């Protein structure tokens, strides 16, 4: 569309460079030959032309934001306009209505501050006022307050309609969960993905550990809907998504959904009964079926091994590591430990191992040992891998805890003065090779 050619300015009139800004919230109709932005620009250019005698002239650049909301200032054309104002290339900003520039009072106040700082006047062609006067500012604030009020009322209507639709169980858009596709604005089951969803729920109900389940799923090459390898966070999000049991949650309330459920109510309740327990409690349920954590690793000061044993009192199980001579009925060395509580010594060993993993000399030794097979491994990667194992420990399945302890601990010697722990540096290097920082980050 060609711009009208204005007559030349008189030499005595000061030229005021005018920038026309236009905006439309949606992209609908912008592909037409003459659209809403063109209509706004025509009106603004006609107004600038009417002020020709006052020295008003249009700048060459166009500032059109099509498909951008007025609720914030993150708009490319507006950003260019502000940059040109700061470079002293604009004297007057012209819009069709003030809400084209902004619908938020605080945002508009920021714009006016920028205009004032650079001596720029703001003009609306349908709401005549001048921001350089006190009356113009008062008028501007009143008009903008009504514009913001209108925007808030529209927002309330949209939120009420959304809530009413969710109460009817309707799908209202957003990220489509694994196991479903959207057809005719409704969720329908994707059978291939639904099998993965059932695998996750049934797997967690069986083993009760998100960490162990994630490891198994990754070994099976299970992916998210986006095709990325599934991680522990994805597993927890999936297990807590009520869509899978046929429900439509909204702001703390749950409604029956229009869509079909993928899992049964019984399976959902069983999984969430497990999720209600702490990871440590879930692990302790299986600890008795796991081998003793320090079996074959714990010795007395006399060099003899301590063997795991247990006893029951009043229905409670107590576990111990006992000297071999005591088990055989022989007289033990008075300086040797006869029996130690399994729970106490295992906790002490694990605590010391976790503390040692943070020691600089352990980190450097592990790095040197691991570089034989991983020459590109950095010391920072080793520090991150060993450091990430500490917060992950309580989430590990008991069998996995036992595997790591046997990998890291060469010998535990207990005596009256306490416990002495010897670590396997080569075991630490093997652990770093198994759990690189990226893998640990995904599992955490």
C-alpha positions, -999 to 999 in steps of 0.1 A, spaced: 0 0 0 15 33 -11 18 61 14 3 95 6 29 120 -5 26 151 18 35 186 6 69 199 17 72 215 51 78 253 54 114 260 63 104 277 96 85 247 110 103 223 133 100 188 121 86 162 145 93 126 135 62 104 140 62 66 145 29 48 140 25 17 162 -2 -10 155 -10 -42 173 -35 -71 170 -38 -98 197 -44 -127 173 -31 -136 139 -66 -142 125 -71 -123 93 -36 -109 90 -31 -127 57 -57 -106 40 -47 -79 16 -61 -52 39 -62 -62 75 -67 -47 110 -32 -35 112 -36 -17 78 -68 -1 91 -51 12 122 -21 25 102 -44 43 77 -62 62 105 -29 71 122 -12 83 90 -43 104 81 -40 120 116 -3 127 111 -10 142 77 -36 165 93 -9 178 116 15 185 88 13 223 94 27 216 130 57 199 115 46 162 118 62 138 94 61 100 93 93 80 99 101 53 73 101 23 96 69 4 104 61 -9 139 34 -36 135 29 -64 161 4 -90 147 -5 -118 170 9 -103 202 -10 -96 235 -11 -62 251 -8 -78 286 30 -74 285 58 -56 267 74 -87 250 67 -77 214 93 -74 187 80 -42 170 75 -25 203 111 -34 213 123 -18 180 103 13 186 117 17 222 152 12 208 147 39 181 133 62 208 165 57 229 186 65 198 167 98 195 150 88 161 114 94 172 96 125 185 59 114 186 44 79 190 10 76 173 -15 48 180 -52 42 171 -62 36 207 -41 35 239 -48 -2 245 -29 -10 212 2 1 231 -6 -16 264 -35 -30 284 -16 -30 318 -13 2 339 21 -7 353 35 -15 318 21 17 304 36 38 332 70 23 323 65 33 286 55 68 296 87 71 317 108 61 286 89 86 265 94 115 290 131 107 294 136 112 257 111 140 252 87 119 232 50 128 230 23 100 229 -9 105 209 -40 84 204 -60 94 173 -93 83 188 -87 96 223 -72 130 219 -48 140 247 -12 150 251 10 133 277 31 163 283 3 180 303 -11 171 337 -46 169 323 -34 146 295 -18 123 321 -50 122 342 -71 114 311 -45 87 301 -47 70 335 -85 70 335 -87 55 300 -60 30 308 -77 19 340 -108 11 320 -88 -8 295 -72 -29 322 -106 -34 338 -120 -47 305 -90 -71 301 -96 -85 337 -133 -90 330 -125 -108 298 -100 -130 317 -125 -138 344 -151 -149 318 -125 -171 301 -115 -187 334 -151 -193 344 -158 -209 311 -127 -231 314 -136 -242 349 -172 -250 338 -158 -271 309 -134 -290 332 -163 -297 356 -180 -315 327 -148 -335 322 -139 -319 289 -103 -317 275 -93 -281 274 -60 -283 256 -24 -282 268 3 -309 267 -12 -342 256 -2 -369 281 15 -401 270 -11 -427 262 -35 -404 245 -41 -385 212 -65 -356 206 -92 -360 180 -121 -336 176 -109 -318 208 -113 -351 228 -87 -374 243 -86 -409 228 -64 -437 238 -32 -444 218 -29 -482 224 9 -483 218 16 -456 243 -11 -469 267 9 -501 270 39 -480 283 16 -462 308 4 -496 322 40 -509 323 50 -479 345 21 -483 369 24 -521 372 62 -519 375 60 -494 403 33 -514 421 56 -544 419 90 -530 430 80 -498 448 111 -479 437 110 -451 410 148 -453 407 149 -491 400 119 -488 377 135 -459 357 166 -480 353 146 -509 340 125 -487 317 157 -471 302 171 -506 296 139 -514 277 144 -481 256 111 -467 269 107 -430 258 84 -401 266 58 -389 241 84 -365 227 108 -395 220 134 -387 247 146 -414 272 123 -416 302 137 -403 335 127 -404 371 109 -371 370 88 -384 340 79 -415 360 67 -395 390 47 -371 368 31 -400 350 22 -418 383 5 -386 396 -15 -378 365 -52 -384 373 -60 -384 336 -49 -420 335 -77 -431 359 -103 -412 338 -105 -380 358 -102 -343 350 -86 -323 378 -89 -285 380 -75 -262 407 -76 -288 435 -110 -303 424 -114 -336 405 -142 -343 381 -152 -374 360 -135 -370 326 -151 -375 292 -122 -397 282 -116 -434 288 -93 -445 316 -61 -464 308 -55 -479 343 -80 -493 369 -89 -476 401 -74 -505 421 -40 -501 404 -41 -463 410 -50 -467 447 -22 -494 451 4 -472 435 -6 -441 456 -6 -461 488 31 -468 480 38 -432 470 23 -421 504 53 -439 521 87 -424 522 114 -439 498 133 -451 529 102 -469 542 96 -485 508 132 -497 507 130 -511 543 101 -533 534 125 -552 511 156 -550 532 150 -583 550 148 -601 516 181 -586 506 215 -600 516 232 -584 546 248 -552 535 282 -559 550 283 -597 546 319 -608 538 332 -572 543 331 -568 581 359 -581 604 370 -578 640 404 -565 651 415 -601 654 411 -604 616 382 -628 619 350 -622 599 317 -612 616 287 -631 603 251 -618 600 225 -633 623 192 -623 638 168 -629 667 132 -621 674 118 -606 706 81 -599 711 75 -601 673 103 -577 665 134 -587 644 169 -576 656 198 -581 632 235 -584 643 270 -592 630 286 -617 654 321 -629 657 327 -664 643 341 -677 676 309 -667 694 288 -686 668 310 -717 674 308 -713 712 346 -707 715 361 -681 738 367 -649 719 396 -625 723 386 -600 751 398 -571 729 377 -582 699 342 -571 693 318 -600 700 286 -586 684 275 -553 668 240 -541 658 236 -546 620 214 -515 617 239 -493 635 271 -505 618 255 -505 584 243 -469 589 277 -459 602 295 -474 572 271 -458 547 274 -424 564 312 -427 563 312 -438 526 289 -409 517 312 -385 536 344 -399 520 329 -395 485 332 -357 490 369 -358 501 392 -341 476 418 -369 477 391 -395 470 378 -375 441 413 -371 426 422 -407 431 390 -418 415 396 -395 385 432 -409 380 419 -445 381 390 -438 358 410 -420 331 426 -453 320 393 -462 303 378 -427 300 406 -404 289 382 -375 282 368 -377 318 373 -344 337 379 -341 375 347 -319 376 327 -348 361 340 -372 388 332 -347 415 297 -342 401 291 -380 398 302 -388 433 284 -357 447 251 -366 431 252 -402 445 248 -388 480 212 -373 477 203 -402 454 212 -429 480 180 -430 500 160 -436 468 180 -466 458 166 -501 460 183 -522 488 199 -546 463 213 -516 444 227 -501 477 243 -535 485 259 -536 450 274 -501 454 287 -509 489 304 -540 477 318 -521 448 332 -493 470 341 -510 503 371 -533 505 370 -540 542 353 -528 574 372 -535 607 354 -529 639 369 -526 674 364 -509 707 376 -476 691 351 -477 663 351 -487 626 378 -484 601 367 -484 564 389 -491 534 376 -481 500 383 -496 466 395 -467 443 391 -490 413 355 -496 425 349 -459 426 363 -456 391 339 -483 380 310 -465 396 318 -433 378 320 -452 345 285 -466 352 270 -434 364 283 -404 344 270 -370 356 244 -368 328 229 -402 338 228 -393 375 211 -360 367 184 -379 348 179 -405 375 178 -380 404 
